Structures are given as C-alpha cells and as structure tokens.
C-alpha cells in the first residue's frame, strides 16, 4: 500500500502539541534509538506508527535529516498570529504584568509539558488594533488547551525573546561584578584567595549559576 507522507518544510507547520508529544519521548534512554526515529516521523508527519514501520529505513533517515534542518533555524518574536479564526497578541508591555500573570508564566514556562499554559498567558485575543499597535484581553486565568494547536515557530520565537532578555540582564550583572572585582584591594583579594575562592573562579561560577537562577526580568516590549 502506498503511503502519502506530508513532511513539514518549516516550524509553522508543526504544532506545540506535536512537539510536546515528541519531547515526552525524547529521553536519554530513547536517544539514538530506532523507536525515536519512528515516533519523530509519526508525530511530525501525522502518520500511524504501523504505517511508519512500512517505510524504508533509508527514507525514514532522510525524513529525520530533513526535520532536523527544519528545527535548525533562527527564531524571532512574532507579535501576533491567528488561531482558530481569532487574532492573538503577545503581551505588549511586560512591565504591566499582573501578579497572577507573572506567577502562572513563571510556573509553566520552564516545562515543555506545560508550555501551552505559558503561551496562554503570553498570547491573548486582540481587542483593539491600529497599525502595528494593539491591545489584548485582560488576564482571567489559564485557558490553555487550544494553545496546543499554535505553530511551533511562534512558541520558539517567544522563548528566544525571553532568553535574550535574561542574557542581557545576566551580562549586565556580570559586567558590574567584574568591575567591582577589579576595584578590590590587594588585601581583599588575598582574603578571597585564602578562602579558596579566587576572583576568576568566582566569576566563572556566577556565569554558570546566574542563567538558571534568573527569573523573568522586568522589561518592556513594544510592537513595531
């Protein structure tokens, strides 16, 4: 039986829900396994697993190589998009986030299995739009199931946006600490080194720790 295979050409053709299914299986135990290759083709090409098993192994490898290239692309923030006929917009001013928005976003942004909940905080229905400026609905709590259907390129763009914000803030902190370290007196440096914590060692440790310790920074995004 001939099988029609629809292989995505870009991340806009892959949904967040599909990626969540794949990420759940993408464990250390499954990495580099034939099973993971089969599931990758099944999930991203919309096939039944039994049909994937009938495809030539060489063809499966080619599909996986193509999908890897699709994922190996640069991502940028997409302010608005349409889902189920409704235009959704990214929070225009992050500094205006309510405590409820912040808590729900902070609890869900770091886990792929709850990423649809984080996206329902970040993207909400547009209520007013003029040119590139827009307003979105006030936050009324997580209503996230539909967000599993959102395109993956939009999810990645939002995550890269926050990653860049964190990086900028972390770099600012590191630059400040480095400057302060250079201003230490010889006696202060000797005390640190005697305790087994040299300046360079401390800076390297901070570089490793800060990215994982940083929470969502206060910042403003203005659609352009």
PyMOL commands that place a pseudoatom at each C-alpha (Angstrom):
pseudoatom trace, name=CA, resn=UNK, resi=1, chain=A, elem=C, hetatm=0, pos=[0.000, 0.000, 0.000]
pseudoatom trace, name=CA, resn=UNK, resi=2, chain=A, elem=C, hetatm=0, pos=[1.319, 3.399, -0.980]
pseudoatom trace, name=CA, resn=UNK, resi=3, chain=A, elem=C, hetatm=0, pos=[1.529, 5.906, 1.900]
pseudoatom trace, name=CA, resn=UNK, resi=4, chain=A, elem=C, hetatm=0, pos=[1.271, 9.650, 1.403]
pseudoatom trace, name=CA, resn=UNK, resi=5, chain=A, elem=C, hetatm=0, pos=[3.776, 11.419, 3.643]
pseudoatom trace, name=CA, resn=UNK, resi=6, chain=A, elem=C, hetatm=0, pos=[3.438, 15.131, 4.373]
pseudoatom trace, name=CA, resn=UNK, resi=7, chain=A, elem=C, hetatm=0, pos=[6.801, 16.266, 5.676]
pseudoatom trace, name=CA, resn=UNK, resi=8, chain=A, elem=C, hetatm=0, pos=[6.823, 19.783, 7.235]
pseudoatom trace, name=CA, resn=UNK, resi=9, chain=A, elem=C, hetatm=0, pos=[9.031, 22.330, 5.485]
pseudoatom trace, name=CA, resn=UNK, resi=10, chain=A, elem=C, hetatm=0, pos=[9.050, 24.835, 8.359]
pseudoatom trace, name=CA, resn=UNK, resi=11, chain=A, elem=C, hetatm=0, pos=[8.132, 25.093, 12.024]
pseudoatom trace, name=CA, resn=UNK, resi=12, chain=A, elem=C, hetatm=0, pos=[4.912, 26.900, 11.153]
pseudoatom trace, name=CA, resn=UNK, resi=13, chain=A, elem=C, hetatm=0, pos=[3.597, 23.506, 10.009]
pseudoatom trace, name=CA, resn=UNK, resi=14, chain=A, elem=C, hetatm=0, pos=[4.334, 21.848, 13.374]
pseudoatom trace, name=CA, resn=UNK, resi=15, chain=A, elem=C, hetatm=0, pos=[2.135, 22.481, 16.398]
pseudoatom trace, name=CA, resn=UNK, resi=16, chain=A, elem=C, hetatm=0, pos=[3.147, 22.928, 20.007]
pseudoatom trace, name=CA, resn=UNK, resi=17, chain=A, elem=C, hetatm=0, pos=[1.084, 19.851, 20.894]
pseudoatom trace, name=CA, resn=UNK, resi=18, chain=A, elem=C, hetatm=0, pos=[3.059, 17.708, 18.452]
pseudoatom trace, name=CA, resn=UNK, resi=19, chain=A, elem=C, hetatm=0, pos=[6.338, 18.928, 19.883]
pseudoatom trace, name=CA, resn=UNK, resi=20, chain=A, elem=C, hetatm=0, pos=[5.138, 18.232, 23.427]
pseudoatom trace, name=CA, resn=UNK, resi=21, chain=A, elem=C, hetatm=0, pos=[4.356, 14.651, 22.436]
pseudoatom trace, name=CA, resn=UNK, resi=22, chain=A, elem=C, hetatm=0, pos=[7.829, 14.255, 20.955]
pseudoatom trace, name=CA, resn=UNK, resi=23, chain=A, elem=C, hetatm=0, pos=[9.604, 15.892, 23.911]
pseudoatom trace, name=CA, resn=UNK, resi=24, chain=A, elem=C, hetatm=0, pos=[7.894, 13.481, 26.293]
pseudoatom trace, name=CA, resn=UNK, resi=25, chain=A, elem=C, hetatm=0, pos=[9.601, 10.609, 24.456]
pseudoatom trace, name=CA, resn=UNK, resi=26, chain=A, elem=C, hetatm=0, pos=[12.922, 12.362, 23.870]
pseudoatom trace, name=CA, resn=UNK, resi=27, chain=A, elem=C, hetatm=0, pos=[14.657, 10.912, 26.925]
pseudoatom trace, name=CA, resn=UNK, resi=28, chain=A, elem=C, hetatm=0, pos=[18.237, 9.736, 27.423]
pseudoatom trace, name=CA, resn=UNK, resi=29, chain=A, elem=C, hetatm=0, pos=[17.039, 6.159, 27.143]
pseudoatom trace, name=CA, resn=UNK, resi=30, chain=A, elem=C, hetatm=0, pos=[15.408, 6.753, 23.759]
pseudoatom trace, name=CA, resn=UNK, resi=31, chain=A, elem=C, hetatm=0, pos=[18.050, 8.973, 22.177]
pseudoatom trace, name=CA, resn=UNK, resi=32, chain=A, elem=C, hetatm=0, pos=[19.638, 7.495, 19.047]
pseudoatom trace, name=CA, resn=UNK, resi=33, chain=A, elem=C, hetatm=0, pos=[17.072, 4.695, 19.049]
pseudoatom trace, name=CA, resn=UNK, resi=34, chain=A, elem=C, hetatm=0, pos=[15.089, 3.484, 16.021]
pseudoatom trace, name=CA, resn=UNK, resi=35, chain=A, elem=C, hetatm=0, pos=[11.946, 3.883, 18.137]
pseudoatom trace, name=CA, resn=UNK, resi=36, chain=A, elem=C, hetatm=0, pos=[12.556, 7.635, 18.498]
pseudoatom trace, name=CA, resn=UNK, resi=37, chain=A, elem=C, hetatm=0, pos=[13.092, 7.966, 14.735]
pseudoatom trace, name=CA, resn=UNK, resi=38, chain=A, elem=C, hetatm=0, pos=[9.784, 6.200, 14.138]
pseudoatom trace, name=CA, resn=UNK, resi=39, chain=A, elem=C, hetatm=0, pos=[7.966, 8.414, 16.630]
pseudoatom trace, name=CA, resn=UNK, resi=40, chain=A, elem=C, hetatm=0, pos=[9.512, 11.522, 15.108]
pseudoatom trace, name=CA, resn=UNK, resi=41, chain=A, elem=C, hetatm=0, pos=[8.112, 10.631, 11.695]
pseudoatom trace, name=CA, resn=UNK, resi=42, chain=A, elem=C, hetatm=0, pos=[4.786, 9.532, 13.176]
pseudoatom trace, name=CA, resn=UNK, resi=43, chain=A, elem=C, hetatm=0, pos=[4.243, 12.721, 15.183]
pseudoatom trace, name=CA, resn=UNK, resi=44, chain=A, elem=C, hetatm=0, pos=[5.567, 15.398, 12.832]
pseudoatom trace, name=CA, resn=UNK, resi=45, chain=A, elem=C, hetatm=0, pos=[4.277, 13.824, 9.605]
pseudoatom trace, name=CA, resn=UNK, resi=46, chain=A, elem=C, hetatm=0, pos=[0.874, 12.867, 11.015]
pseudoatom trace, name=CA, resn=UNK, resi=47, chain=A, elem=C, hetatm=0, pos=[1.143, 9.123, 10.358]
pseudoatom trace, name=CA, resn=UNK, resi=48, chain=A, elem=C, hetatm=0, pos=[0.125, 5.992, 12.253]
pseudoatom trace, name=CA, resn=UNK, resi=49, chain=A, elem=C, hetatm=0, pos=[3.061, 4.170, 13.807]
pseudoatom trace, name=CA, resn=UNK, resi=50, chain=A, elem=C, hetatm=0, pos=[2.123, 0.970, 11.947]
pseudoatom trace, name=CA, resn=UNK, resi=51, chain=A, elem=C, hetatm=0, pos=[2.429, 2.869, 8.653]
pseudoatom trace, name=CA, resn=UNK, resi=52, chain=A, elem=C, hetatm=0, pos=[5.828, 4.282, 9.611]
pseudoatom trace, name=CA, resn=UNK, resi=53, chain=A, elem=C, hetatm=0, pos=[7.047, 0.711, 10.082]
pseudoatom trace, name=CA, resn=UNK, resi=54, chain=A, elem=C, hetatm=0, pos=[6.361, 0.011, 6.379]
pseudoatom trace, name=CA, resn=UNK, resi=55, chain=A, elem=C, hetatm=0, pos=[8.568, 2.881, 5.155]
pseudoatom trace, name=CA, resn=UNK, resi=56, chain=A, elem=C, hetatm=0, pos=[12.085, 2.046, 4.003]
pseudoatom trace, name=CA, resn=UNK, resi=57, chain=A, elem=C, hetatm=0, pos=[14.655, 2.687, 6.712]
pseudoatom trace, name=CA, resn=UNK, resi=58, chain=A, elem=C, hetatm=0, pos=[16.679, 4.850, 4.318]
pseudoatom trace, name=CA, resn=UNK, resi=59, chain=A, elem=C, hetatm=0, pos=[13.606, 7.007, 3.666]
pseudoatom trace, name=CA, resn=UNK, resi=60, chain=A, elem=C, hetatm=0, pos=[12.972, 7.392, 7.399]
pseudoatom trace, name=CA, resn=UNK, resi=61, chain=A, elem=C, hetatm=0, pos=[16.555, 8.567, 7.846]
pseudoatom trace, name=CA, resn=UNK, resi=62, chain=A, elem=C, hetatm=0, pos=[16.099, 11.119, 5.038]
pseudoatom trace, name=CA, resn=UNK, resi=63, chain=A, elem=C, hetatm=0, pos=[12.883, 12.421, 6.602]
pseudoatom trace, name=CA, resn=UNK, resi=64, chain=A, elem=C, hetatm=0, pos=[14.571, 12.760, 10.002]
pseudoatom trace, name=CA, resn=UNK, resi=65, chain=A, elem=C, hetatm=0, pos=[17.519, 14.622, 8.438]
pseudoatom trace, name=CA, resn=UNK, resi=66, chain=A, elem=C, hetatm=0, pos=[15.051, 16.990, 6.752]
pseudoatom trace, name=CA, resn=UNK, resi=67, chain=A, elem=C, hetatm=0, pos=[13.195, 17.569, 10.035]
pseudoatom trace, name=CA, resn=UNK, resi=68, chain=A, elem=C, hetatm=0, pos=[16.468, 18.292, 11.822]
pseudoatom trace, name=CA, resn=UNK, resi=69, chain=A, elem=C, hetatm=0, pos=[17.184, 21.023, 9.249]
pseudoatom trace, name=CA, resn=UNK, resi=70, chain=A, elem=C, hetatm=0, pos=[13.686, 22.443, 9.798]
pseudoatom trace, name=CA, resn=UNK, resi=71, chain=A, elem=C, hetatm=0, pos=[14.402, 22.715, 13.527]
pseudoatom trace, name=CA, resn=UNK, resi=72, chain=A, elem=C, hetatm=0, pos=[17.866, 24.184, 12.940]
pseudoatom trace, name=CA, resn=UNK, resi=73, chain=A, elem=C, hetatm=0, pos=[16.584, 27.677, 12.115]
pseudoatom trace, name=CA, resn=UNK, resi=74, chain=A, elem=C, hetatm=0, pos=[16.744, 31.089, 13.756]
pseudoatom trace, name=CA, resn=UNK, resi=75, chain=A, elem=C, hetatm=0, pos=[13.703, 32.285, 15.686]
pseudoatom trace, name=CA, resn=UNK, resi=76, chain=A, elem=C, hetatm=0, pos=[12.373, 35.762, 16.357]
pseudoatom trace, name=CA, resn=UNK, resi=77, chain=A, elem=C, hetatm=0, pos=[9.359, 37.038, 18.247]
pseudoatom trace, name=CA, resn=UNK, resi=78, chain=A, elem=C, hetatm=0, pos=[6.096, 37.018, 16.283]
pseudoatom trace, name=CA, resn=UNK, resi=79, chain=A, elem=C, hetatm=0, pos=[3.858, 39.631, 17.971]
pseudoatom trace, name=CA, resn=UNK, resi=80, chain=A, elem=C, hetatm=0, pos=[0.509, 38.488, 16.569]
pseudoatom trace, name=CA, resn=UNK, resi=81, chain=A, elem=C, hetatm=0, pos=[-0.932, 35.418, 14.849]
pseudoatom trace, name=CA, resn=UNK, resi=82, chain=A, elem=C, hetatm=0, pos=[-4.308, 33.853, 14.118]
pseudoatom trace, name=CA, resn=UNK, resi=83, chain=A, elem=C, hetatm=0, pos=[-5.553, 30.677, 15.799]
pseudoatom trace, name=CA, resn=UNK, resi=84, chain=A, elem=C, hetatm=0, pos=[-8.986, 29.205, 15.066]
pseudoatom trace, name=CA, resn=UNK, resi=85, chain=A, elem=C, hetatm=0, pos=[-10.028, 32.462, 13.425]
pseudoatom trace, name=CA, resn=UNK, resi=86, chain=A, elem=C, hetatm=0, pos=[-9.030, 34.600, 16.450]
pseudoatom trace, name=CA, resn=UNK, resi=87, chain=A, elem=C, hetatm=0, pos=[-6.113, 37.027, 16.362]
pseudoatom trace, name=CA, resn=UNK, resi=88, chain=A, elem=C, hetatm=0, pos=[-3.841, 36.619, 19.378]
pseudoatom trace, name=CA, resn=UNK, resi=89, chain=A, elem=C, hetatm=0, pos=[-1.249, 39.141, 20.503]
pseudoatom trace, name=CA, resn=UNK, resi=90, chain=A, elem=C, hetatm=0, pos=[1.868, 38.922, 22.668]
pseudoatom trace, name=CA, resn=UNK, resi=91, chain=A, elem=C, hetatm=0, pos=[1.722, 40.948, 25.913]
pseudoatom trace, name=CA, resn=UNK, resi=92, chain=A, elem=C, hetatm=0, pos=[2.585, 44.471, 24.683]
pseudoatom trace, name=CA, resn=UNK, resi=93, chain=A, elem=C, hetatm=0, pos=[4.149, 45.735, 27.951]
pseudoatom trace, name=CA, resn=UNK, resi=94, chain=A, elem=C, hetatm=0, pos=[5.757, 43.150, 30.207]
pseudoatom trace, name=CA, resn=UNK, resi=95, chain=A, elem=C, hetatm=0, pos=[6.181, 45.684, 32.993]
pseudoatom trace, name=CA, resn=UNK, resi=96, chain=A, elem=C, hetatm=0, pos=[2.381, 45.848, 33.275]
pseudoatom trace, name=CA, resn=UNK, resi=97, chain=A, elem=C, hetatm=0, pos=[2.005, 42.133, 34.016]
pseudoatom trace, name=CA, resn=UNK, resi=98, chain=A, elem=C, hetatm=0, pos=[-0.215, 41.362, 36.991]
pseudoatom trace, name=CA, resn=UNK, resi=99, chain=A, elem=C, hetatm=0, pos=[0.940, 39.109, 39.811]
pseudoatom trace, name=CA, resn=UNK, resi=100, chain=A, elem=C, hetatm=0, pos=[-1.364, 36.365, 38.514]
pseudoatom trace, name=CA, resn=UNK, resi=101, chain=A, elem=C, hetatm=0, pos=[0.179, 36.556, 35.038]
pseudoatom trace, name=CA, resn=UNK, resi=102, chain=A, elem=C, hetatm=0, pos=[3.701, 36.506, 36.446]
pseudoatom trace, name=CA, resn=UNK, resi=103, chain=A, elem=C, hetatm=0, pos=[3.073, 33.515, 38.717]
pseudoatom trace, name=CA, resn=UNK, resi=104, chain=A, elem=C, hetatm=0, pos=[1.344, 31.438, 36.022]
pseudoatom trace, name=CA, resn=UNK, resi=105, chain=A, elem=C, hetatm=0, pos=[4.055, 32.274, 33.490]
pseudoatom trace, name=CA, resn=UNK, resi=106, chain=A, elem=C, hetatm=0, pos=[6.895, 31.566, 35.900]
pseudoatom trace, name=CA, resn=UNK, resi=107, chain=A, elem=C, hetatm=0, pos=[5.413, 28.190, 36.884]
pseudoatom trace, name=CA, resn=UNK, resi=108, chain=A, elem=C, hetatm=0, pos=[4.839, 26.952, 33.334]
pseudoatom trace, name=CA, resn=UNK, resi=109, chain=A, elem=C, hetatm=0, pos=[7.475, 28.475, 31.038]
pseudoatom trace, name=CA, resn=UNK, resi=110, chain=A, elem=C, hetatm=0, pos=[10.268, 26.083, 32.047]
pseudoatom trace, name=CA, resn=UNK, resi=111, chain=A, elem=C, hetatm=0, pos=[8.496, 22.801, 31.260]
pseudoatom trace, name=CA, resn=UNK, resi=112, chain=A, elem=C, hetatm=0, pos=[7.543, 21.656, 27.758]
pseudoatom trace, name=CA, resn=UNK, resi=113, chain=A, elem=C, hetatm=0, pos=[4.564, 19.716, 29.075]
pseudoatom trace, name=CA, resn=UNK, resi=114, chain=A, elem=C, hetatm=0, pos=[3.032, 22.919, 30.468]
pseudoatom trace, name=CA, resn=UNK, resi=115, chain=A, elem=C, hetatm=0, pos=[4.257, 25.255, 27.723]
pseudoatom trace, name=CA, resn=UNK, resi=116, chain=A, elem=C, hetatm=0, pos=[0.726, 25.667, 26.308]
pseudoatom trace, name=CA, resn=UNK, resi=117, chain=A, elem=C, hetatm=0, pos=[-0.274, 27.181, 29.654]
pseudoatom trace, name=CA, resn=UNK, resi=118, chain=A, elem=C, hetatm=0, pos=[2.615, 29.661, 29.496]
pseudoatom trace, name=CA, resn=UNK, resi=119, chain=A, elem=C, hetatm=0, pos=[1.648, 30.582, 25.942]
pseudoatom trace, name=CA, resn=UNK, resi=120, chain=A, elem=C, hetatm=0, pos=[-1.950, 31.257, 27.035]
pseudoatom trace, name=CA, resn=UNK, resi=121, chain=A, elem=C, hetatm=0, pos=[-0.525, 33.871, 29.416]
pseudoatom trace, name=CA, resn=UNK, resi=122, chain=A, elem=C, hetatm=0, pos=[1.734, 35.460, 26.802]
pseudoatom trace, name=CA, resn=UNK, resi=123, chain=A, elem=C, hetatm=0, pos=[-0.711, 35.424, 23.878]
pseudoatom trace, name=CA, resn=UNK, resi=124, chain=A, elem=C, hetatm=0, pos=[-4.314, 36.545, 24.299]
pseudoatom trace, name=CA, resn=UNK, resi=125, chain=A, elem=C, hetatm=0, pos=[-7.112, 37.752, 21.967]
pseudoatom trace, name=CA, resn=UNK, resi=126, chain=A, elem=C, hetatm=0, pos=[-6.521, 41.171, 20.428]
pseudoatom trace, name=CA, resn=UNK, resi=127, chain=A, elem=C, hetatm=0, pos=[-9.273, 43.592, 21.436]
pseudoatom trace, name=CA, resn=UNK, resi=128, chain=A, elem=C, hetatm=0, pos=[-8.042, 46.698, 19.597]
pseudoatom trace, name=CA, resn=UNK, resi=129, chain=A, elem=C, hetatm=0, pos=[-5.557, 47.221, 16.807]
pseudoatom trace, name=CA, resn=UNK, resi=130, chain=A, elem=C, hetatm=0, pos=[-4.318, 50.238, 14.896]
pseudoatom trace, name=CA, resn=UNK, resi=131, chain=A, elem=C, hetatm=0, pos=[-1.408, 49.726, 12.565]
pseudoatom trace, name=CA, resn=UNK, resi=132, chain=A, elem=C, hetatm=0, pos=[1.215, 47.747, 14.467]
pseudoatom trace, name=CA, resn=UNK, resi=133, chain=A, elem=C, hetatm=0, pos=[-0.134, 48.808, 17.868]
pseudoatom trace, name=CA, resn=UNK, resi=134, chain=A, elem=C, hetatm=0, pos=[-2.640, 46.612, 19.653]
pseudoatom trace, name=CA, resn=UNK, resi=135, chain=A, elem=C, hetatm=0, pos=[-4.266, 45.769, 22.972]
pseudoatom trace, name=CA, resn=UNK, resi=136, chain=A, elem=C, hetatm=0, pos=[-5.159, 42.327, 24.304]
pseudoatom trace, name=CA, resn=UNK, resi=137, chain=A, elem=C, hetatm=0, pos=[-7.758, 40.928, 26.682]
pseudoatom trace, name=CA, resn=UNK, resi=138, chain=A, elem=C, hetatm=0, pos=[-7.178, 41.306, 30.400]
pseudoatom trace, name=CA, resn=UNK, resi=139, chain=A, elem=C, hetatm=0, pos=[-5.847, 38.160, 32.030]
pseudoatom trace, name=CA, resn=UNK, resi=140, chain=A, elem=C, hetatm=0, pos=[-8.567, 35.938, 33.503]
pseudoatom trace, name=CA, resn=UNK, resi=141, chain=A, elem=C, hetatm=0, pos=[-6.533, 32.825, 34.332]
pseudoatom trace, name=CA, resn=UNK, resi=142, chain=A, elem=C, hetatm=0, pos=[-5.142, 29.952, 32.292]
pseudoatom trace, name=CA, resn=UNK, resi=143, chain=A, elem=C, hetatm=0, pos=[-7.311, 28.768, 29.398]
pseudoatom trace, name=CA, resn=UNK, resi=144, chain=A, elem=C, hetatm=0, pos=[-4.744, 26.814, 27.513]
pseudoatom trace, name=CA, resn=UNK, resi=145, chain=A, elem=C, hetatm=0, pos=[-5.932, 23.682, 25.690]
pseudoatom trace, name=CA, resn=UNK, resi=146, chain=A, elem=C, hetatm=0, pos=[-6.381, 25.463, 22.348]
pseudoatom trace, name=CA, resn=UNK, resi=147, chain=A, elem=C, hetatm=0, pos=[-2.785, 26.739, 22.535]
pseudoatom trace, name=CA, resn=UNK, resi=148, chain=A, elem=C, hetatm=0, pos=[-1.521, 23.233, 21.811]
pseudoatom trace, name=CA, resn=UNK, resi=149, chain=A, elem=C, hetatm=0, pos=[-2.529, 23.949, 18.210]
pseudoatom trace, name=CA, resn=UNK, resi=150, chain=A, elem=C, hetatm=0, pos=[-0.367, 27.076, 17.907]
pseudoatom trace, name=CA, resn=UNK, resi=151, chain=A, elem=C, hetatm=0, pos=[2.554, 26.917, 15.422]
pseudoatom trace, name=CA, resn=UNK, resi=152, chain=A, elem=C, hetatm=0, pos=[5.890, 25.954, 16.921]
pseudoatom trace, name=CA, resn=UNK, resi=153, chain=A, elem=C, hetatm=0, pos=[7.796, 28.847, 15.320]
pseudoatom trace, name=CA, resn=UNK, resi=154, chain=A, elem=C, hetatm=0, pos=[5.735, 31.272, 17.415]
pseudoatom trace, name=CA, resn=UNK, resi=155, chain=A, elem=C, hetatm=0, pos=[6.493, 29.320, 20.603]
pseudoatom trace, name=CA, resn=UNK, resi=156, chain=A, elem=C, hetatm=0, pos=[10.219, 29.236, 19.850]
pseudoatom trace, name=CA, resn=UNK, resi=157, chain=A, elem=C, hetatm=0, pos=[10.189, 32.954, 18.995]
pseudoatom trace, name=CA, resn=UNK, resi=158, chain=A, elem=C, hetatm=0, pos=[8.650, 33.826, 22.365]
pseudoatom trace, name=CA, resn=UNK, resi=159, chain=A, elem=C, hetatm=0, pos=[11.158, 31.622, 24.202]
pseudoatom trace, name=CA, resn=UNK, resi=160, chain=A, elem=C, hetatm=0, pos=[14.128, 33.154, 22.360]
pseudoatom trace, name=CA, resn=UNK, resi=161, chain=A, elem=C, hetatm=0, pos=[12.781, 36.604, 23.247]
pseudoatom trace, name=CA, resn=UNK, resi=162, chain=A, elem=C, hetatm=0, pos=[12.847, 35.756, 26.966]
pseudoatom trace, name=CA, resn=UNK, resi=163, chain=A, elem=C, hetatm=0, pos=[16.215, 34.014, 26.644]
pseudoatom trace, name=CA, resn=UNK, resi=164, chain=A, elem=C, hetatm=0, pos=[17.693, 37.173, 25.102]
pseudoatom trace, name=CA, resn=UNK, resi=165, chain=A, elem=C, hetatm=0, pos=[16.216, 39.308, 27.880]
pseudoatom trace, name=CA, resn=UNK, resi=166, chain=A, elem=C, hetatm=0, pos=[17.750, 37.028, 30.505]
pseudoatom trace, name=CA, resn=UNK, resi=167, chain=A, elem=C, hetatm=0, pos=[21.095, 37.058, 28.714]
pseudoatom trace, name=CA, resn=UNK, resi=168, chain=A, elem=C, hetatm=0, pos=[21.179, 40.853, 28.577]
pseudoatom trace, name=CA, resn=UNK, resi=169, chain=A, elem=C, hetatm=0, pos=[20.353, 41.127, 32.268]
pseudoatom trace, name=CA, resn=UNK, resi=170, chain=A, elem=C, hetatm=0, pos=[22.856, 38.435, 33.253]
pseudoatom trace, name=CA, resn=UNK, resi=171, chain=A, elem=C, hetatm=0, pos=[25.596, 40.095, 31.193]
pseudoatom trace, name=CA, resn=UNK, resi=172, chain=A, elem=C, hetatm=0, pos=[24.886, 43.447, 32.838]
pseudoatom trace, name=CA, resn=UNK, resi=173, chain=A, elem=C, hetatm=0, pos=[25.214, 41.842, 36.273]
pseudoatom trace, name=CA, resn=UNK, resi=174, chain=A, elem=C, hetatm=0, pos=[28.428, 40.027, 35.318]
pseudoatom trace, name=CA, resn=UNK, resi=175, chain=A, elem=C, hetatm=0, pos=[29.978, 43.219, 33.896]
pseudoatom trace, name=CA, resn=UNK, resi=176, chain=A, elem=C, hetatm=0, pos=[29.163, 45.051, 37.115]
pseudoatom trace, name=CA, resn=UNK, resi=177, chain=A, elem=C, hetatm=0, pos=[30.620, 42.281, 39.288]
pseudoatom trace, name=CA, resn=UNK, resi=178, chain=A, elem=C, hetatm=0, pos=[33.750, 42.119, 37.139]
pseudoatom trace, name=CA, resn=UNK, resi=179, chain=A, elem=C, hetatm=0, pos=[34.240, 45.858, 37.538]
pseudoatom trace, name=CA, resn=UNK, resi=180, chain=A, elem=C, hetatm=0, pos=[33.745, 45.587, 41.281]
pseudoatom trace, name=CA, resn=UNK, resi=181, chain=A, elem=C, hetatm=0, pos=[36.230, 42.703, 41.436]
pseudoatom trace, name=CA, resn=UNK, resi=182, chain=A, elem=C, hetatm=0, pos=[38.863, 44.819, 39.673]
pseudoatom trace, name=CA, resn=UNK, resi=183, chain=A, elem=C, hetatm=0, pos=[38.410, 47.510, 42.322]
pseudoatom trace, name=CA, resn=UNK, resi=184, chain=A, elem=C, hetatm=0, pos=[39.120, 45.150, 45.218]
pseudoatom trace, name=CA, resn=UNK, resi=185, chain=A, elem=C, hetatm=0, pos=[42.184, 45.954, 47.276]
pseudoatom trace, name=CA, resn=UNK, resi=186, chain=A, elem=C, hetatm=0, pos=[45.134, 43.570, 47.394]
pseudoatom trace, name=CA, resn=UNK, resi=187, chain=A, elem=C, hetatm=0, pos=[44.141, 42.632, 50.937]
pseudoatom trace, name=CA, resn=UNK, resi=188, chain=A, elem=C, hetatm=0, pos=[40.540, 41.823, 49.925]
pseudoatom trace, name=CA, resn=UNK, resi=189, chain=A, elem=C, hetatm=0, pos=[41.765, 39.652, 47.038]
pseudoatom trace, name=CA, resn=UNK, resi=190, chain=A, elem=C, hetatm=0, pos=[44.137, 37.834, 49.384]
pseudoatom trace, name=CA, resn=UNK, resi=191, chain=A, elem=C, hetatm=0, pos=[41.268, 37.064, 51.756]
pseudoatom trace, name=CA, resn=UNK, resi=192, chain=A, elem=C, hetatm=0, pos=[39.182, 35.599, 48.925]
pseudoatom trace, name=CA, resn=UNK, resi=193, chain=A, elem=C, hetatm=0, pos=[42.053, 33.522, 47.593]
pseudoatom trace, name=CA, resn=UNK, resi=194, chain=A, elem=C, hetatm=0, pos=[42.905, 32.276, 51.068]
pseudoatom trace, name=CA, resn=UNK, resi=195, chain=A, elem=C, hetatm=0, pos=[39.348, 31.027, 51.429]
pseudoatom trace, name=CA, resn=UNK, resi=196, chain=A, elem=C, hetatm=0, pos=[39.738, 29.083, 48.205]
pseudoatom trace, name=CA, resn=UNK, resi=197, chain=A, elem=C, hetatm=0, pos=[37.603, 31.403, 46.127]
pseudoatom trace, name=CA, resn=UNK, resi=198, chain=A, elem=C, hetatm=0, pos=[39.692, 33.282, 43.579]
pseudoatom trace, name=CA, resn=UNK, resi=199, chain=A, elem=C, hetatm=0, pos=[38.202, 36.124, 41.554]
pseudoatom trace, name=CA, resn=UNK, resi=200, chain=A, elem=C, hetatm=0, pos=[38.294, 34.271, 38.247]
pseudoatom trace, name=CA, resn=UNK, resi=201, chain=A, elem=C, hetatm=0, pos=[36.831, 31.169, 39.849]
pseudoatom trace, name=CA, resn=UNK, resi=202, chain=A, elem=C, hetatm=0, pos=[34.011, 33.227, 41.368]
pseudoatom trace, name=CA, resn=UNK, resi=203, chain=A, elem=C, hetatm=0, pos=[33.180, 34.845, 38.021]
pseudoatom trace, name=CA, resn=UNK, resi=204, chain=A, elem=C, hetatm=0, pos=[33.082, 31.506, 36.221]
pseudoatom trace, name=CA, resn=UNK, resi=205, chain=A, elem=C, hetatm=0, pos=[30.809, 30.100, 38.907]
pseudoatom trace, name=CA, resn=UNK, resi=206, chain=A, elem=C, hetatm=0, pos=[28.458, 33.058, 38.533]
pseudoatom trace, name=CA, resn=UNK, resi=207, chain=A, elem=C, hetatm=0, pos=[28.347, 32.597, 34.763]
pseudoatom trace, name=CA, resn=UNK, resi=208, chain=A, elem=C, hetatm=0, pos=[27.201, 29.017, 35.309]
pseudoatom trace, name=CA, resn=UNK, resi=209, chain=A, elem=C, hetatm=0, pos=[24.711, 29.780, 38.062]
pseudoatom trace, name=CA, resn=UNK, resi=210, chain=A, elem=C, hetatm=0, pos=[23.036, 33.014, 37.040]
pseudoatom trace, name=CA, resn=UNK, resi=211, chain=A, elem=C, hetatm=0, pos=[21.194, 31.819, 33.896]
pseudoatom trace, name=CA, resn=UNK, resi=212, chain=A, elem=C, hetatm=0, pos=[19.438, 29.060, 35.843]
pseudoatom trace, name=CA, resn=UNK, resi=213, chain=A, elem=C, hetatm=0, pos=[18.730, 31.290, 38.822]
pseudoatom trace, name=CA, resn=UNK, resi=214, chain=A, elem=C, hetatm=0, pos=[17.318, 34.246, 36.885]
pseudoatom trace, name=CA, resn=UNK, resi=215, chain=A, elem=C, hetatm=0, pos=[13.568, 34.604, 36.806]
pseudoatom trace, name=CA, resn=UNK, resi=216, chain=A, elem=C, hetatm=0, pos=[11.577, 36.610, 34.272]
pseudoatom trace, name=CA, resn=UNK, resi=217, chain=A, elem=C, hetatm=0, pos=[13.102, 40.090, 34.191]
pseudoatom trace, name=CA, resn=UNK, resi=218, chain=A, elem=C, hetatm=0, pos=[11.077, 43.293, 34.192]
pseudoatom trace, name=CA, resn=UNK, resi=219, chain=A, elem=C, hetatm=0, pos=[11.199, 44.649, 30.674]
pseudoatom trace, name=CA, resn=UNK, resi=220, chain=A, elem=C, hetatm=0, pos=[9.052, 46.281, 28.070]
pseudoatom trace, name=CA, resn=UNK, resi=221, chain=A, elem=C, hetatm=0, pos=[8.237, 45.024, 24.593]
pseudoatom trace, name=CA, resn=UNK, resi=222, chain=A, elem=C, hetatm=0, pos=[6.630, 47.486, 22.185]
pseudoatom trace, name=CA, resn=UNK, resi=223, chain=A, elem=C, hetatm=0, pos=[5.286, 46.057, 18.918]
pseudoatom trace, name=CA, resn=UNK, resi=224, chain=A, elem=C, hetatm=0, pos=[6.854, 47.752, 15.881]
for i in range(1, 224): cmd.bond("trace and resi %d" % i, "trace and resi %d" % (i + 1))
show_as sticks, trace
zoom trace
